[in-house]
Amino acid sequence: MPRCRAVSFVCAMALAVAAPAAAQVASPGWTPRTGDAWVDAWLGDMNAYAHRYRDPFIDEVVRYQGAPRALVDELLVRRRWAPADVYYACAIAREVGRPCDAVADDWQQHRDQGWAMVAQRQGIRPGSPEFRRLKQGLVPTYDRWARPILLDAELQRIYPNRGKAADPGLRPSGEGPGAPKAGPPRSGDARAARTKPRDKANATPR
């Protein structure tokens, strides 16, 4: 009996440890239905990024989308939301000047309608300036993660100097061939890139 209880305890602990990670994986049929195919694709890629790099993802939503950290944790772990749904809810809330939990509650009740309908109910119509800002916001988010992102024609007009040398095999969504592989930005990387070692062979004698 003691051995059975010990085995049960170990299994319970393993499930408890695995729960936060499992909460970050979108279901196979997950689709955001934002009304924009490019946004849908890169939100799917965001799920893959958040699964591998949970802390930078949470920091982005808290710091740049204005969400309380406790709310982000609740949505990811207790409610088991896909990470991209968390990001998009809080990005919409920031754009319309509402608390993230208000938009989250709307999505929780009407997720079967898709994000396009939820955003419209929050005051963001497809193709509106608000929606374009929402879409453009993905670009600096990916920049902060140092993760490649391939721009569509609309965004290439807004960012004319971006994506000129993009890998033609680059595609959103995760872990398959051609998927972006860059990890989270690390402090000091930019400084290290600027500071190159001197070539001893060509160094000027002092």
KAWOWO-V80302 format. One record per backbone hydrogen bond with DSSP energy under -1.0 kcal/mol. CO is the residue of the C=O (numbers start at 0). NH is the residue of the N-H. E is the energy in kcal/mol with one decimal. If there is no record, write none. Layout:
co | nh | e
CO | NH | E
CO | NH | E
This chain:
co | nh | e
0 | 4 | -2.5
1 | 5 | -2.4
2 | 6 | -2.4
3 | 7 | -2.4
4 | 8 | -2.3
5 | 9 | -2.4
6 | 10 | -2.3
7 | 11 | -2.3
8 | 12 | -2.4
9 | 13 | -2.2
10 | 14 | -2.1
11 | 15 | -2.0
12 | 16 | -2.3
13 | 17 | -2.0
14 | 18 | -1.3
17 | 21 | -2.5
18 | 22 | -2.1
20 | 23 | -1.4
21 | 24 | -1.4
26 | 29 | -2.3
31 | 114 | -2.8
32 | 115 | -2.6
35 | 39 | -2.4
36 | 40 | -2.2
37 | 41 | -2.2
38 | 42 | -2.2
39 | 43 | -1.7
40 | 44 | -1.6
41 | 45 | -1.7
42 | 46 | -1.5
43 | 47 | -1.2
44 | 48 | -2.2
45 | 49 | -2.8
46 | 50 | -1.7
47 | 51 | -1.3
48 | 52 | -2.9
52 | 56 | -1.6
53 | 57 | -2.5
54 | 58 | -2.7
55 | 59 | -2.0
56 | 60 | -2.0
57 | 61 | -2.5
58 | 62 | -3.0
59 | 63 | -2.2
60 | 66 | -1.7
67 | 71 | -2.0
68 | 72 | -2.5
69 | 73 | -2.1
70 | 74 | -2.7
71 | 75 | -2.3
72 | 76 | -2.8
73 | 78 | -2.5
74 | 80 | -3.2
81 | 85 | -1.5
82 | 86 | -2.5
83 | 87 | -2.7
84 | 88 | -2.4
85 | 89 | -2.0
86 | 90 | -2.4
87 | 91 | -2.5
88 | 92 | -2.2
89 | 93 | -2.2
90 | 94 | -2.0
91 | 95 | -2.2
92 | 96 | -1.0
92 | 97 | -2.5
98 | 102 | -1.1
99 | 103 | -2.6
100 | 104 | -2.2
101 | 105 | -1.5
102 | 106 | -2.5
103 | 107 | -2.6
104 | 108 | -1.7
105 | 109 | -1.8
109 | 112 | -2.2
110 | 113 | -1.1
113 | 117 | -1.6
114 | 118 | -3.2
115 | 119 | -1.9
116 | 120 | -2.2
117 | 121 | -1.3
118 | 123 | -2.9
119 | 122 | -1.3
124 | 127 | -2.1
127 | 131 | -2.4
128 | 132 | -2.2
129 | 133 | -2.0
130 | 134 | -2.5
131 | 135 | -2.9
132 | 136 | -1.7
134 | 137 | -1.6
135 | 138 | -1.6
136 | 140 | -1.4
137 | 141 | -2.4
138 | 142 | -2.1
139 | 143 | -2.4
140 | 144 | -1.2
141 | 146 | -2.5
142 | 145 | -1.2
151 | 155 | -2.3
152 | 156 | -1.4
154 | 158 | -2.9
158 | 161 | -1.9
162 | 165 | -1.0
166 | 169 | -2.2
175 | 178 | -1.8
177 | 170 | -2.4
185 | 188 | -1.8
187 | 191 | -2.7
188 | 192 | -2.2
189 | 193 | -1.6
190 | 194 | -1.4
